[in-house]
Amino acid sequence: MKTITFNELRRIKDRLPDGSIRQIAAELNLSEDTVRNYFGGLNRSAGSKCGIHIEPGPDGGIVMLDDSTILDKALIILGETNYRVASVAEDV
C-alpha cells in the first residue's frame, strides 16, 4: 500500500497531456471513468472500484493506494520514473 496527498495526486493528473487517461485505460484494460475515479473523479457509478481510500487532512487529505499501477503509468507518461510515493506497512 502507498500513500500520497490528494492534492499531489490531482496535480499529477492535471499535468498529464491530453489523451493520457484514455491511454492508461487502454493499456490496463480499464474504463476511462475508473482511471478518472482513481485520480479523484466523482463518477463512482460509471467506473469500477479503483482501490483508493481518502482520509481527511492537510493538503486535501491522505490517499491510500491499494495498487499504484495507474499512478505509475501516469508518472511514466510524465517522465518521472524516480518519483517517490510514501510507502506504508505492506500487507502480509
C-alpha positions in Angstrom: 0.0 0.0 0.0 1.3 3.5 -0.8 0.1 6.9 0.3 0.1 10.3 -1.4 -1.8 13.6 -0.6 -5.0 14.1 -2.5 -3.7 17.4 -3.8 -0.5 15.9 -5.1 -2.5 13.1 -6.9 -4.6 15.8 -8.5 -1.5 17.8 -9.5 -0.1 14.7 -11.3 -3.4 14.1 -13.1 -3.7 17.8 -14.1 -0.1 17.7 -15.6 -0.9 14.7 -17.9 -1.1 15.6 -21.6 -4.5 15.3 -23.4 -5.4 11.6 -24.1 -3.4 10.2 -21.2 -6.5 9.0 -19.3 -7.6 7.1 -22.5 -4.0 5.7 -22.9 -3.7 4.5 -19.3 -7.2 2.9 -19.5 -6.4 1.1 -22.8 -3.0 -0.2 -21.5 -4.6 -1.5 -18.3 -7.9 -2.7 -19.9 -9.9 -0.4 -17.6 -12.7 2.1 -18.3 -11.7 5.7 -18.6 -14.1 6.5 -15.7 -12.2 4.1 -13.5 -8.9 5.9 -14.2 -10.6 9.3 -13.6 -12.0 8.0 -10.3 -8.5 6.9 -9.3 -7.4 10.5 -9.6 -10.3 11.8 -7.5 -13.1 11.9 -10.1 -16.6 11.8 -8.8 -18.3 9.4 -11.3 -18.4 6.4 -9.0 -21.4 4.9 -10.7 -19.7 4.8 -14.1 -16.2 3.4 -13.2 -15.4 0.4 -11.1 -13.7 0.5 -7.7 -10.2 1.7 -8.1 -8.6 0.9 -4.8 -8.2 4.3 -3.3 -9.1 5.3 0.3 -9.2 9.0 1.2 -8.9 10.3 4.7 -9.4 14.0 5.6 -6.3 16.0 6.5 -4.0 18.7 5.3 -3.2 19.2 1.6 -6.6 17.7 0.6 -6.2 14.7 2.9 -4.3 11.4 2.5 -5.0 8.9 -0.2 -4.0 5.3 0.4 -3.5 3.4 -2.8 -4.1 -0.4 -2.8 -2.4 -0.6 -6.2 -0.2 2.1 -7.6 -0.2 0.8 -11.2 -2.3 3.7 -12.6 -0.2 6.2 -10.8 3.0 4.5 -12.0 1.7 4.7 -15.6 0.9 8.4 -15.2 4.4 9.1 -13.8 6.0 7.2 -16.8 4.0 9.4 -19.2 5.3 12.5 -17.3 8.8 11.1 -17.4 9.1 11.0 -13.6 10.2 7.4 -13.1 12.1 8.3 -10.0 9.1 9.9 -8.2 8.7 8.5 -4.7 5.3 7.8 -3.2 5.4 7.3 0.6 5.1 3.6 1.5 3.1 2.4 4.5 3.1 -1.0 6.1 2.9 -3.8 3.5 0.0 -6.2 3.7 1.2 -9.6 4.9 
